[in-house]
Amino acid sequence: MTQLAIARVNGSNIAYHVQGDGPPLVLIMGYRLSSAAWPQKFVETLAKQFTVITFDNRGTGRSDKPVSGYALANMARDVAALLDEIGIERAYVLGYSMGGAIAQEFTKQFPHRVDALILCATMCGGPRATFADASVVRVMRDLDGYSPEQIARRIWEVTYAPGYLRENREQAEDQMRRETALPTPLHAADLQFQAFAEFDGAKALSQIRCPTLVLTGDLDRLVSPQNSKFIASHIPGASLIVIPNCGHRMMWEATDECIGFVTEFLTGVSEERLGKIGRASCR
């Protein structure tokens, strides 16, 4: 892991890492989690082929925890300003869960900056989305009085597939310790949740023109796979992969498979772009 850096962007201090070599790939994390939550193998393997940018969304990790600015449109501007600070004009963009909604908003505002888009376990929001059952939402929302570790274990029950938790308890505990080392304060979590609930990006999907891959787990109780199917059907040319026996945390449950899907997709995008350049130079 490269050394932590702090950038002043869009009115907040945002903590970030840059590692690897190759085309830039920015990873946008989801609700209440910092960049420490990314599976280590996922980031380290991708960094062998890409310049991977990870960062702590406002409200998480070592970034500022303000009491405003959590609208996803504004968090997308955080991403743009961070890339400006690093000196990256265009990038591949991967968003997970709420981060996928931020990625959609980023693509809407800055389409010229997105070379390819990967949306993982996310939704477009609004009336076209399929929302979680009330019992699942209560698990995610009713957190007063719990310690960070208790919150993590409570949320496990609706984010991991049951089979994964039974067979990989030690890995889940290790993951929890990374995620709770710098816990997200409840005010920031509440504001992120509210912003995600208010997001509606359905109308913008048909305007996305960059190559797009949509990934979901077939057992996701928090963000139904129906959301990914809807997104993929409304983005021109988008590809959809439904990973079997995985819940909302499919990237943790099926890390190798996700690495393979992401790498294959982005390699294809890069080769297609080079082919177009080559054909243009021959004219």
Solvent accessible surface area in square Angstrom, and as a share of the most:
residue,aa,sasa,rsa
1,M,152,0.68
2,T,54,0.32
3,Q,164,0.73
4,L,60,0.30
5,A,35,0.27
6,I,92,0.47
7,A,3,0.02
8,R,149,0.54
9,V,7,0.04
10,N,61,0.31
11,G,56,0.54
12,S,4,0.03
13,N,51,0.26
14,I,2,0.01
15,A,0,0.00
16,Y,31,0.12
17,H,29,0.13
18,V,46,0.26
19,Q,16,0.07
20,G,45,0.43
21,D,114,0.59
22,G,34,0.33
23,P,56,0.35
24,P,36,0.23
25,L,0,0.00
26,V,0,0.00
27,L,0,0.00
28,I,0,0.00
29,M,1,0.00
30,G,1,0.01
31,Y,22,0.08
32,R,30,0.11
33,L,27,0.14
34,S,14,0.09
35,S,18,0.11
36,A,51,0.40
37,A,1,0.01
38,W,6,0.02
39,P,9,0.06
40,Q,99,0.44
41,K,109,0.46
42,F,0,0.00
43,V,5,0.03
44,E,92,0.41
45,T,40,0.24
46,L,2,0.01
47,A,14,0.11
48,K,163,0.69
49,Q,88,0.39
50,F,8,0.03
51,T,24,0.14
52,V,0,0.00
53,I,0,0.00
54,T,5,0.03
55,F,3,0.01
56,D,10,0.05
57,N,4,0.02
58,R,11,0.04
59,G,0,0.00
60,T,0,0.00
61,G,4,0.04
62,R,146,0.53
63,S,3,0.02
64,D,47,0.25
65,K,69,0.29
66,P,34,0.22
67,V,118,0.68
68,S,72,0.46
69,G,26,0.25
70,Y,8,0.03
71,A,60,0.47
72,L,6,0.03
73,A,34,0.27
74,N,26,0.13
75,M,2,0.01
76,A,0,0.00
77,R,100,0.36
78,D,5,0.02
79,V,1,0.00
80,A,5,0.04
81,A,26,0.20
82,L,1,0.00
83,L,0,0.00
84,D,88,0.46
85,E,102,0.46
86,I,47,0.24
87,G,64,0.61
88,I,24,0.12
89,E,102,0.46
90,R,109,0.40
91,A,1,0.00
92,Y,6,0.02
93,V,0,0.00
94,L,0,0.00
95,G,0,0.00
96,Y,6,0.02
97,S,6,0.04
98,M,0,0.00
99,G,0,0.00
100,G,0,0.00
101,A,0,0.00
102,I,0,0.00
103,A,0,0.00
104,Q,8,0.03
105,E,19,0.08
106,F,0,0.00
107,T,6,0.04
108,K,123,0.52
109,Q,55,0.24
110,F,41,0.17
111,P,82,0.52
112,H,103,0.46
113,R,13,0.05
114,V,4,0.02
115,D,23,0.12
116,A,0,0.00
117,L,0,0.00
118,I,0,0.00
119,L,0,0.00
120,C,0,0.00
121,A,0,0.00
122,T,1,0.00
123,M,11,0.05
124,C,2,0.01
125,G,1,0.01
126,G,16,0.15
127,P,122,0.76
128,R,136,0.50
129,A,15,0.12
130,T,59,0.34
131,F,107,0.45
132,A,21,0.16
133,D,103,0.53
134,A,67,0.52
135,S,54,0.35
136,V,3,0.02
137,V,51,0.29
138,R,129,0.47
139,V,30,0.17
140,M,8,0.03
141,R,93,0.34
142,D,76,0.39
143,L,7,0.03
144,D,120,0.62
145,G,84,0.81
146,Y,94,0.36
147,S,42,0.27
148,P,48,0.30
149,E,70,0.31
150,Q,94,0.42
151,I,12,0.06
152,A,14,0.11
153,R,86,0.31
154,R,64,0.23
155,I,16,0.08
156,W,5,0.02
157,E,99,0.44
158,V,6,0.03
159,T,7,0.04
160,Y,8,0.03
161,A,3,0.03
162,P,79,0.50
163,G,22,0.22
164,Y,37,0.14
165,L,16,0.08
166,R,182,0.67
167,E,139,0.62
168,N,31,0.16
169,R,114,0.42
170,E,129,0.58
171,Q,96,0.43
172,A,0,0.00
173,E,31,0.14
174,D,57,0.30
175,Q,8,0.03
176,M,4,0.02
177,R,130,0.47
178,R,75,0.28
179,E,25,0.11
180,T,22,0.13
181,A,75,0.58
182,L,75,0.37
183,P,64,0.40
184,T,14,0.08
185,P,45,0.28
186,L,65,0.32
187,H,71,0.31
188,A,0,0.00
189,A,1,0.00
190,D,66,0.34
191,L,51,0.25
192,Q,0,0.00
193,F,44,0.18
194,Q,97,0.43
195,A,9,0.07
196,F,30,0.12
197,A,59,0.46
198,E,120,0.54
199,F,16,0.07
200,D,81,0.42
201,G,9,0.08
202,A,16,0.13
203,K,189,0.80
204,A,20,0.16
205,L,1,0.00
206,S,51,0.33
207,Q,123,0.55
208,I,8,0.04
209,R,171,0.63
210,C,17,0.10
211,P,56,0.35
212,T,3,0.02
213,L,5,0.03
214,V,0,0.00
215,L,0,0.00
216,T,1,0.00
217,G,0,0.00
218,D,59,0.30
219,L,83,0.41
220,D,7,0.03
221,R,127,0.46
222,L,26,0.13
223,V,5,0.03
224,S,23,0.15
225,P,21,0.13
226,Q,97,0.43
227,N,4,0.02
228,S,1,0.01
229,K,84,0.36
230,F,34,0.14
231,I,0,0.00
232,A,13,0.10
233,S,83,0.53
234,H,69,0.31
235,I,3,0.02
236,P,69,0.44
237,G,81,0.78
238,A,22,0.17
239,S,55,0.35
240,L,66,0.33
241,I,46,0.23
242,V,55,0.32
243,I,8,0.04
244,P,87,0.55
245,N,116,0.59
246,C,6,0.04
247,G,1,0.01
248,H,5,0.02
249,R,16,0.06
250,M,0,0.00
251,M,0,0.00
252,W,20,0.07
253,E,30,0.14
254,A,8,0.07
255,T,23,0.13
256,D,82,0.43
257,E,90,0.40
258,C,0,0.00
259,I,16,0.08
260,G,36,0.35
261,F,58,0.24
262,V,0,0.00
263,T,28,0.16
264,E,128,0.57
265,F,35,0.14
266,L,0,0.00
267,T,49,0.28
268,G,34,0.33
269,V,10,0.06
270,S,31,0.20
271,E,110,0.49
272,E,93,0.42
273,R,82,0.30
274,L,117,0.58
275,G,27,0.26
276,K,110,0.47
277,I,101,0.51
278,G,31,0.30
279,R,136,0.50
280,A,54,0.42
281,S,89,0.57
282,C,116,0.69
283,R,231,0.84
